[in-house]
Amino acid sequence: MTQNVSMMKFNNGNEVPALGLGTWKSKPDEVTQAVKDAIDLGYRHIDCAYAYGNEKEVGAALEAKIAEGVVKRQDLFITSKLWNTFHKPELVEPAIKTTLSNLGLEYLDLYLIHSPIAFKEGDDLRPMNADGTPALSNVDYLDTWKAMEGLVTEGLTKNIGISNFNSEQVERVLKNCTIKPVTNQIECHPYLTQKKLSALCMEKGILITAYSPLGCPDRPWAKPDDPKLLDDKKLGELAKKYNKTLAQVLIRYQLDRGHIVIPKSVTKSRIAENAEVFDFKLTPEDIAYIDTFDCNGRICSITNVKINFFFSWKSSPHYPFHIPF
């Protein structure tokens, strides 16, 4: 990586690298090398989650690069997430300790509630009812959040935040918290710009972390005729203006909006390409133009998709996508 990754500041004064490596859908036999490559290329922010099923392999890469002297632990910013089956307050601390063990770390830099929806507790991360719907728990995410605050007190994580929360849920957490969330990690790209939710969170001092900024091109549930963001010819023409790839323009779009961005790749050349975004900025006019591509095109709707851990969660009272933002 030839450019230094810019840093952003959370509402508590702690800093986070604006660019990170996403690891969702990274296969266990590929993610170790991907994380090693990313660290060698200058990445210091790695986004993980227990539900991704690859934390141990990520941890192997972290251990290797620390042992080699490429980085020190304090140089890294490691994020993970509390899965839906661990929302009961008494399960929150054991859950983060399992993640820490998997990653080989003593603390996280950021721990998120993966979603506001609670699943039935147990060993099955995707518990299902007989009719094929998710088996839900009645835990309120506010109770989960109180337990998350305790993790900061215990020194198990430096920062806590939320993911896939809508505007009403963000406001509800803020009205009942002692420690404010530092970020809301949400799907965000030109087909789903999330402008209203972004504005609300920024007004409240909560940074947006954009996942799937490239439109999740490798999503296994995509249909042949689904629009593909990286194939958008109009956006491709805009990329030519900057002499950049479309992926680089899409990443820069998030950065210029004041968002943290975590593109995923396991290919070294693409991991490197995704980081070559700190030598240019989009004009306000081009940002406004990209905004016009918004069509509420949610890719990861966590509804009616029985692949990976995304399946119909609409029966939950905390399903986040009933309201527009």
TIKOL-347302 format. One record per residue (C-alpha): residue in one letter; x, y, z; residue number from 0. Coordinates in steps of 0.1 Angstrom, whole numbers, plus 5000, padded with zeros to 4 digits. Layout:
<node aa="a" X="X" Y="Y" Z="Z" i="NUM"/>
...
//
This chain:
<node aa="m" X="5000" Y="5000" Z="5000" i="0"/>
<node aa="t" X="5015" Y="5033" Z="4990" i="1"/>
<node aa="q" X="4991" Y="5056" Z="5009" i="2"/>
<node aa="n" X="4986" Y="5059" Z="5046" i="3"/>
<node aa="v" X="4950" Y="5049" Z="5056" i="4"/>
<node aa="s" X="4933" Y="5079" Z="5071" i="5"/>
<node aa="m" X="4920" Y="5077" Z="5107" i="6"/>
<node aa="m" X="4885" Y="5086" Z="5119" i="7"/>
<node aa="k" X="4875" Y="5095" Z="5155" i="8"/>
<node aa="f" X="4847" Y="5079" Z="5175" i="9"/>
<node aa="n" X="4825" Y="5098" Z="5199" i="10"/>
<node aa="n" X="4847" Y="5087" Z="5228" i="11"/>
<node aa="g" X="4879" Y="5100" Z="5212" i="12"/>
<node aa="n" X="4892" Y="5066" Z="5202" i="13"/>
<node aa="e" X="4904" Y="5063" Z="5166" i="14"/>
<node aa="v" X="4896" Y="5038" Z="5138" i="15"/>
<node aa="p" X="4913" Y="5033" Z="5104" i="16"/>
<node aa="a" X="4888" Y="5045" Z="5078" i="17"/>
<node aa="l" X="4895" Y="5014" Z="5056" i="18"/>
<node aa="g" X="4893" Y="4978" Z="5067" i="19"/>
<node aa="l" X="4893" Y="4943" Z="5053" i="20"/>
<node aa="g" X="4859" Y="4926" Z="5055" i="21"/>
<node aa="t" X="4859" Y="4888" Z="5061" i="22"/>
<node aa="w" X="4823" Y="4879" Z="5056" i="23"/>
<node aa="k" X="4820" Y="4850" Z="5031" i="24"/>
<node aa="s" X="4858" Y="4845" Z="5032" i="25"/>
<node aa="k" X="4864" Y="4808" Z="5033" i="26"/>
<node aa="p" X="4884" Y="4794" Z="5062" i="27"/>
<node aa="d" X="4910" Y="4780" Z="5039" i="28"/>
<node aa="e" X="4914" Y="4814" Z="5022" i="29"/>
<node aa="v" X="4910" Y="4840" Z="5049" i="30"/>
<node aa="t" X="4943" Y="4834" Z="5067" i="31"/>
<node aa="q" X="4963" Y="4843" Z="5037" i="32"/>
<node aa="a" X="4940" Y="4872" Z="5028" i="33"/>
<node aa="v" X="4945" Y="4887" Z="5063" i="34"/>
<node aa="k" X="4983" Y="4882" Z="5061" i="35"/>
<node aa="d" X="4983" Y="4898" Z="5027" i="36"/>
<node aa="a" X="4962" Y="4927" Z="5039" i="37"/>
<node aa="i" X="4985" Y="4934" Z="5069" i="38"/>
<node aa="d" X="5016" Y="4932" Z="5046" i="39"/>
<node aa="l" X="4999" Y="4957" Z="5024" i="40"/>
<node aa="g" X="4993" Y="4981" Z="5053" i="41"/>
<node aa="y" X="4958" Y="4973" Z="5064" i="42"/>
<node aa="r" X="4954" Y="4976" Z="5102" i="43"/>
<node aa="h" X="4916" Y="4972" Z="5105" i="44"/>
<node aa="i" X="4902" Y="4937" Z="5102" i="45"/>
<node aa="d" X="4864" Y="4932" Z="5104" i="46"/>
<node aa="c" X="4853" Y="4898" Z="5118" i="47"/>
<node aa="a" X="4823" Y="4881" Z="5133" i="48"/>
<node aa="y" X="4816" Y="4849" Z="5152" i="49"/>
<node aa="a" X="4789" Y="4839" Z="5127" i="50"/>
<node aa="y" X="4813" Y="4841" Z="5098" i="51"/>
<node aa="g" X="4828" Y="4808" Z="5110" i="52"/>
<node aa="n" X="4864" Y="4818" Z="5103" i="53"/>
<node aa="e" X="4876" Y="4836" Z="5134" i="54"/>
<node aa="k" X="4902" Y="4810" Z="5143" i="55"/>
<node aa="e" X="4917" Y="4813" Z="5108" i="56"/>
<node aa="v" X="4918" Y="4851" Z="5111" i="57"/>
<node aa="g" X="4935" Y="4847" Z="5144" i="58"/>
<node aa="a" X="4962" Y="4825" Z="5129" i="59"/>
<node aa="a" X="4970" Y="4853" Z="5105" i="60"/>
<node aa="l" X="4972" Y="4879" Z="5133" i="61"/>
<node aa="e" X="4994" Y="4856" Z="5154" i="62"/>
<node aa="a" X="5017" Y="4851" Z="5125" i="63"/>
<node aa="k" X="5021" Y="4887" Z="5116" i="64"/>
<node aa="i" X="5027" Y="4897" Z="5152" i="65"/>
<node aa="a" X="5053" Y="4870" Z="5156" i="66"/>
<node aa="e" X="5070" Y="4881" Z="5125" i="67"/>
<node aa="g" X="5073" Y="4916" Z="5139" i="68"/>
<node aa="v" X="5053" Y="4931" Z="5110" i="69"/>
<node aa="v" X="5028" Y="4946" Z="5135" i="70"/>
<node aa="k" X="5023" Y="4949" Z="5172" i="71"/>
<node aa="r" X="4989" Y="4942" Z="5187" i="72"/>
<node aa="q" X="4984" Y="4979" Z="5194" i="73"/>
<node aa="d" X="4988" Y="4986" Z="5158" i="74"/>
<node aa="l" X="4958" Y="4966" Z="5148" i="75"/>
<node aa="f" X="4921" Y="4974" Z="5150" i="76"/>
<node aa="i" X="4901" Y="4942" Z="5153" i="77"/>
<node aa="t" X="4863" Y="4942" Z="5152" i="78"/>
<node aa="s" X="4839" Y="4913" Z="5159" i="79"/>
<node aa="k" X="4802" Y="4908" Z="5165" i="80"/>
<node aa="l" X="4779" Y="4893" Z="5190" i="81"/>
<node aa="w" X="4757" Y="4867" Z="5172" i="82"/>
<node aa="n" X="4719" Y="4866" Z="5176" i="83"/>
<node aa="t" X="4719" Y="4835" Z="5198" i="84"/>
<node aa="f" X="4739" Y="4852" Z="5225" i="85"/>
<node aa="h" X="4716" Y="4882" Z="5232" i="86"/>
<node aa="k" X="4707" Y="4871" Z="5268" i="87"/>
<node aa="p" X="4728" Y="4894" Z="5291" i="88"/>
<node aa="e" X="4744" Y="4864" Z="5308" i="89"/>
<node aa="l" X="4756" Y="4851" Z="5275" i="90"/>
<node aa="v" X="4773" Y="4883" Z="5262" i="91"/>
<node aa="e" X="4806" Y="4880" Z="5282" i="92"/>
<node aa="p" X="4811" Y="4843" Z="5274" i="93"/>
<node aa="a" X="4805" Y="4851" Z="5238" i="94"/>
<node aa="i" X="4832" Y="4877" Z="5235" i="95"/>
<node aa="k" X="4856" Y="4855" Z="5254" i="96"/>
<node aa="t" X="4850" Y="4827" Z="5229" i="97"/>
<node aa="t" X="4857" Y="4852" Z="5201" i="98"/>
<node aa="l" X="4888" Y="4864" Z="5219" i="99"/>
<node aa="s" X="4900" Y="4828" Z="5222" i="100"/>
<node aa="n" X="4894" Y="4822" Z="5185" i="101"/>
<node aa="l" X="4913" Y="4853" Z="5175" i="102"/>
<node aa="g" X="4941" Y="4848" Z="5200" i="103"/>
<node aa="l" X="4936" Y="4882" Z="5216" i="104"/>
<node aa="e" X="4931" Y="4896" Z="5250" i="105"/>
<node aa="y" X="4908" Y="4924" Z="5239" i="106"/>
<node aa="l" X="4889" Y="4937" Z="5209" i="107"/>
<node aa="d" X="4890" Y="4972" Z="5195" i="108"/>
<node aa="l" X="4853" Y="4971" Z="5186" i="109"/>
<node aa="y" X="4825" Y="4947" Z="5194" i="110"/>
<node aa="l" X="4791" Y="4950" Z="5177" i="111"/>
<node aa="i" X="4756" Y="4936" Z="5183" i="112"/>
<node aa="h" X="4754" Y="4918" Z="5149" i="113"/>
<node aa="s" X="4717" Y="4926" Z="5146" i="114"/>
<node aa="p" X="4688" Y="4938" Z="5168" i="115"/>
<node aa="i" X="4671" Y="4903" Z="5165" i="116"/>
<node aa="a" X="4676" Y="4877" Z="5191" i="117"/>
<node aa="f" X="4675" Y="4840" Z="5182" i="118"/>
<node aa="k" X="4667" Y="4810" Z="5205" i="119"/>
<node aa="e" X="4696" Y="4803" Z="5227" i="120"/>
<node aa="g" X="4716" Y="4771" Z="5221" i="121"/>
<node aa="d" X="4744" Y="4756" Z="5201" i="122"/>
<node aa="d" X="4726" Y="4760" Z="5168" i="123"/>
<node aa="l" X="4735" Y="4794" Z="5154" i="124"/>
<node aa="r" X="4706" Y="4792" Z="5129" i="125"/>
<node aa="p" X="4678" Y="4777" Z="5150" i="126"/>
<node aa="m" X="4647" Y="4769" Z="5130" i="127"/>
<node aa="n" X="4611" Y="4761" Z="5138" i="128"/>
<node aa="a" X="4593" Y="4731" Z="5122" i="129"/>
<node aa="d" X="4578" Y="4754" Z="5096" i="130"/>
<node aa="g" X="4612" Y="4767" Z="5085" i="131"/>
<node aa="t" X="4611" Y="4800" Z="5102" i="132"/>
<node aa="p" X="4638" Y="4812" Z="5126" i="133"/>
<node aa="a" X="4633" Y="4802" Z="5162" i="134"/>
<node aa="l" X="4634" Y="4835" Z="5180" i="135"/>
<node aa="s" X="4641" Y="4846" Z="5216" i="136"/>
<node aa="n" X="4622" Y="4874" Z="5234" i="137"/>
<node aa="v" X="4654" Y="4892" Z="5246" i="138"/>
<node aa="d" X="4652" Y="4930" Z="5241" i="139"/>
<node aa="y" X="4684" Y="4944" Z="5225" i="140"/>
<node aa="l" X="4684" Y="4971" Z="5252" i="141"/>
<node aa="d" X="4692" Y="4944" Z="5278" i="142"/>
<node aa="t" X="4718" Y="4931" Z="5255" i="143"/>
<node aa="w" X="4733" Y="4966" Z="5252" i="144"/>
<node aa="k" X="4736" Y="4969" Z="5289" i="145"/>
<node aa="a" X="4757" Y="4938" Z="5290" i="146"/>
<node aa="m" X="4778" Y="4951" Z="5261" i="147"/>
<node aa="e" X="4785" Y="4982" Z="5282" i="148"/>
<node aa="g" X="4799" Y="4959" Z="5309" i="149"/>
<node aa="l" X="4824" Y="4945" Z="5284" i="150"/>
<node aa="v" X="4840" Y="4979" Z="5282" i="151"/>
<node aa="t" X="4842" Y="4982" Z="5319" i="152"/>
<node aa="e" X="4858" Y="4947" Z="5321" i="153"/>
<node aa="g" X="4884" Y="4957" Z="5294" i="154"/>
<node aa="l" X="4873" Y="4931" Z="5270" i="155"/>
<node aa="t" X="4867" Y="4956" Z="5242" i="156"/>
<node aa="k" X="4877" Y="4992" Z="5238" i="157"/>
<node aa="n" X="4846" Y="5002" Z="5219" i="158"/>
<node aa="i" X="4810" Y="4989" Z="5214" i="159"/>
<node aa="g" X="4786" Y="4995" Z="5186" i="160"/>
<node aa="i" X="4756" Y="4981" Z="5166" i="161"/>
<node aa="s" X="4749" Y="4967" Z="5132" i="162"/>
<node aa="n" X="4718" Y="4965" Z="5110" i="163"/>
<node aa="f" X="4699" Y="4988" Z="5134" i="164"/>
<node aa="n" X="4673" Y="5012" Z="5119" i="165"/>
<node aa="s" X="4667" Y="5048" Z="5129" i="166"/>
<node aa="e" X="4641" Y="5040" Z="5155" i="167"/>
<node aa="q" X="4664" Y="5014" Z="5171" i="168"/>
<node aa="v" X="4693" Y="5038" Z="5171" i="169"/>
<node aa="e" X="4673" Y="5064" Z="5189" i="170"/>
<node aa="r" X="4660" Y="5039" Z="5214" i="171"/>
<node aa="v" X="4695" Y="5027" Z="5223" i="172"/>
<node aa="l" X="4706" Y="5063" Z="5227" i="173"/>
<node aa="k" X="4678" Y="5071" Z="5251" i="174"/>
<node aa="n" X="4686" Y="5042" Z="5273" i="175"/>
<node aa="c" X="4724" Y="5038" Z="5272" i="176"/>
<node aa="t" X="4752" Y="5047" Z="5295" i="177"/>
<node aa="i" X="4778" Y="5042" Z="5268" i="178"/>
<node aa="k" X="4769" Y="5055" Z="5233" i="179"/>
<node aa="p" X="4775" Y="5032" Z="5203" i="180"/>
<node aa="v" X="4805" Y="5044" Z="5183" i="181"/>
<node aa="t" X="4793" Y="5030" Z="5150" i="182"/>
<node aa="n" X="4763" Y="5014" Z="5132" i="183"/>
<node aa="q" X="4776" Y="4989" Z="5106" i="184"/>
<node aa="i" X="4751" Y="4988" Z="5077" i="185"/>
<node aa="e" X="4749" Y="4978" Z="5041" i="186"/>
<node aa="c" X="4757" Y="5008" Z="5020" i="187"/>
<node aa="h" X="4765" Y="5014" Z="4983" i="188"/>
<node aa="p" X="4751" Y="5035" Z="4954" i="189"/>
<node aa="y" X="4720" Y="5013" Z="4951" i="190"/>
<node aa="l" X="4713" Y="5017" Z="4988" i="191"/>
<node aa="t" X="4728" Y="5050" Z="4999" i="192"/>
<node aa="q" X="4713" Y="5051" Z="5034" i="193"/>
<node aa="k" X="4714" Y="5089" Z="5033" i="194"/>
<node aa="k" X="4687" Y="5094" Z="5060" i="195"/>
<node aa="l" X="4701" Y="5068" Z="5084" i="196"/>
<node aa="s" X="4737" Y="5081" Z="5078" i="197"/>
<node aa="a" X="4726" Y="5117" Z="5085" i="198"/>
<node aa="l" X="4708" Y="5107" Z="5117" i="199"/>
<node aa="c" X="4737" Y="5087" Z="5130" i="200"/>
<node aa="m" X="4762" Y="5114" Z="5122" i="201"/>
<node aa="e" X="4740" Y="5139" Z="5140" i="202"/>
<node aa="k" X="4741" Y="5117" Z="5170" i="203"/>
<node aa="g" X="4779" Y="5112" Z="5168" i="204"/>
<node aa="i" X="4777" Y="5076" Z="5155" i="205"/>
<node aa="l" X="4799" Y="5068" Z="5126" i="206"/>
<node aa="i" X="4786" Y="5046" Z="5098" i="207"/>
<node aa="t" X="4806" Y="5016" Z="5088" i="208"/>
<node aa="a" X="4796" Y="5005" Z="5052" i="209"/>
<node aa="y" X="4796" Y="4968" Z="5045" i="210"/>
<node aa="s" X="4791" Y="4954" Z="5010" i="211"/>
<node aa="p" X="4803" Y="4987" Z="4995" i="212"/>
<node aa="l" X="4809" Y="4969" Z="4962" i="213"/>
<node aa="g" X="4774" Y="4954" Z="4960" i="214"/>
<node aa="c" X="4784" Y="4920" Z="4973" i="215"/>
<node aa="p" X="4793" Y="4906" Z="4938" i="216"/>
<node aa="d" X="4800" Y="4871" Z="4951" i="217"/>
<node aa="r" X="4767" Y="4867" Z="4970" i="218"/>
<node aa="p" X="4756" Y="4831" Z="4964" i="219"/>
<node aa="w" X="4719" Y="4840" Z="4962" i="220"/>
<node aa="a" X="4722" Y="4864" Z="4933" i="221"/>
<node aa="k" X="4699" Y="4856" Z="4903" i="222"/>
<node aa="p" X="4714" Y="4859" Z="4868" i="223"/>
<node aa="d" X="4693" Y="4890" Z="4860" i="224"/>
<node aa="d" X="4701" Y="4908" Z="4892" i="225"/>
<node aa="p" X="4718" Y="4941" Z="4887" i="226"/>
<node aa="k" X="4755" Y="4940" Z="4895" i="227"/>
<node aa="l" X="4770" Y="4972" Z="4908" i="228"/>
<node aa="l" X="4805" Y="4965" Z="4894" i="229"/>
<node aa="d" X="4790" Y="4961" Z="4859" i="230"/>
<node aa="d" X="4771" Y="4994" Z="4860" i="231"/>
<node aa="k" X="4782" Y="5011" Z="4828" i="232"/>
<node aa="k" X="4773" Y="5046" Z="4839" i="233"/>
<node aa="l" X="4793" Y="5043" Z="4871" i="234"/>
<node aa="g" X="4821" Y="5028" Z="4850" i="235"/>
<node aa="e" X="4822" Y="5059" Z="4829" i="236"/>
<node aa="l" X="4826" Y="5080" Z="4860" i="237"/>
<node aa="a" X="4855" Y="5058" Z="4871" i="238"/>
<node aa="k" X="4873" Y="5065" Z="4838" i="239"/>
<node aa="k" X="4872" Y="5102" Z="4847" i="240"/>
<node aa="y" X="4893" Y="5096" Z="4877" i="241"/>
<node aa="n" X="4915" Y="5070" Z="4860" i="242"/>
<node aa="k" X="4905" Y="5046" Z="4887" i="243"/>
<node aa="t" X="4887" Y="5013" Z="4888" i="244"/>
<node aa="l" X="4850" Y="5013" Z="4896" i="245"/>
<node aa="a" X="4857" Y="4994" Z="4929" i="246"/>
<node aa="q" X="4880" Y="5022" Z="4939" i="247"/>
<node aa="v" X="4854" Y="5049" Z="4931" i="248"/>
<node aa="l" X="4828" Y="5030" Z="4952" i="249"/>
<node aa="i" X="4852" Y="5028" Z="4981" i="250"/>
<node aa="r" X="4861" Y="5065" Z="4978" i="251"/>
<node aa="y" X="4824" Y="5073" Z="4977" i="252"/>
<node aa="q" X="4820" Y="5059" Z="5012" i="253"/>
<node aa="l" X="4851" Y="5077" Z="5025" i="254"/>
<node aa="d" X="4840" Y="5110" Z="5010" i="255"/>
<node aa="r" X="4807" Y="5107" Z="5028" i="256"/>
<node aa="g" X="4825" Y="5103" Z="5061" i="257"/>
<node aa="h" X="4819" Y="5065" Z="5064" i="258"/>
<node aa="i" X="4843" Y="5038" Z="5075" i="259"/>
<node aa="v" X="4844" Y="5012" Z="5047" i="260"/>
<node aa="i" X="4852" Y="4975" Z="5048" i="261"/>
<node aa="p" X="4854" Y="4959" Z="5014" i="262"/>
<node aa="k" X="4859" Y="4921" Z="5013" i="263"/>
<node aa="s" X="4884" Y="4902" Z="4992" i="264"/>
<node aa="v" X="4907" Y="4872" Z="4994" i="265"/>
<node aa="t" X="4926" Y="4881" Z="4963" i="266"/>
<node aa="k" X="4959" Y="4899" Z="4970" i="267"/>
<node aa="s" X="4958" Y="4921" Z="4939" i="268"/>
<node aa="r" X="4923" Y="4933" Z="4947" i="269"/>
<node aa="i" X="4931" Y="4938" Z="4984" i="270"/>
<node aa="a" X="4959" Y="4961" Z="4972" i="271"/>
<node aa="e" X="4937" Y="4978" Z="4946" i="272"/>
<node aa="n" X="4910" Y="4985" Z="4972" i="273"/>
<node aa="a" X="4935" Y="5004" Z="4993" i="274"/>
<node aa="e" X="4947" Y="5027" Z="4965" i="275"/>
<node aa="v" X="4920" Y="5052" Z="4973" i="276"/>
<node aa="f" X="4937" Y="5079" Z="4993" i="277"/>
<node aa="d" X="4953" Y="5098" Z="4964" i="278"/>
<node aa="f" X="4920" Y="5112" Z="4951" i="279"/>
<node aa="k" X="4886" Y="5125" Z="4961" i="280"/>
<node aa="l" X="4853" Y="5127" Z="4944" i="281"/>
<node aa="t" X="4839" Y="5161" Z="4936" i="282"/>
<node aa="p" X="4806" Y="5171" Z="4954" i="283"/>
<node aa="e" X="4789" Y="5170" Z="4920" i="284"/>
<node aa="d" X="4800" Y="5134" Z="4914" i="285"/>
<node aa="i" X="4790" Y="5123" Z="4949" i="286"/>
<node aa="a" X="4755" Y="5138" Z="4942" i="287"/>
<node aa="y" X="4754" Y="5120" Z="4909" i="288"/>
<node aa="i" X="4762" Y="5086" Z="4925" i="289"/>
<node aa="d" X="4735" Y="5094" Z="4951" i="290"/>
<node aa="t" X="4710" Y="5093" Z="4922" i="291"/>
<node aa="f" X="4716" Y="5056" Z="4917" i="292"/>
<node aa="d" X="4698" Y="5048" Z="4949" i="293"/>
<node aa="c" X="4668" Y="5025" Z="4944" i="294"/>
<node aa="n" X="4665" Y="5010" Z="4979" i="295"/>
<node aa="g" X="4684" Y="4981" Z="4964" i="296"/>
<node aa="r" X="4691" Y="4962" Z="4996" i="297"/>
<node aa="i" X="4711" Y="4931" Z="4988" i="298"/>
<node aa="c" X="4715" Y="4917" Z="5023" i="299"/>
<node aa="s" X="4678" Y="4920" Z="5034" i="300"/>
<node aa="i" X="4680" Y="4891" Z="5058" i="301"/>
<node aa="t" X="4646" Y="4880" Z="5045" i="302"/>
<node aa="n" X="4635" Y="4852" Z="5022" i="303"/>
<node aa="v" X="4671" Y="4841" Z="5017" i="304"/>
<node aa="k" X="4678" Y="4806" Z="5030" i="305"/>
<node aa="i" X="4715" Y="4808" Z="5024" i="306"/>
<node aa="n" X="4743" Y="4814" Z="5049" i="307"/>
<node aa="f" X="4728" Y="4831" Z="5080" i="308"/>
<node aa="f" X="4704" Y="4853" Z="5060" i="309"/>
<node aa="f" X="4669" Y="4840" Z="5061" i="310"/>
<node aa="s" X="4635" Y="4853" Z="5069" i="311"/>
<node aa="w" X="4636" Y="4872" Z="5102" i="312"/>
<node aa="k" X="4604" Y="4893" Z="5096" i="313"/>
<node aa="s" X="4585" Y="4875" Z="5124" i="314"/>
<node aa="s" X="4608" Y="4893" Z="5150" i="315"/>
<node aa="p" X="4594" Y="4924" Z="5166" i="316"/>
<node aa="h" X="4629" Y="4938" Z="5162" i="317"/>
<node aa="y" X="4632" Y="4932" Z="5124" i="318"/>
<node aa="p" X="4650" Y="4964" Z="5113" i="319"/>
<node aa="f" X="4638" Y="4969" Z="5078" i="320"/>
<node aa="h" X="4601" Y="4975" Z="5082" i="321"/>
<node aa="i" X="4607" Y="5012" Z="5082" i="322"/>
<node aa="p" X="4624" Y="5031" Z="5054" i="323"/>
<node aa="f" X="4656" Y="5038" Z="5074" i="324"/>
//
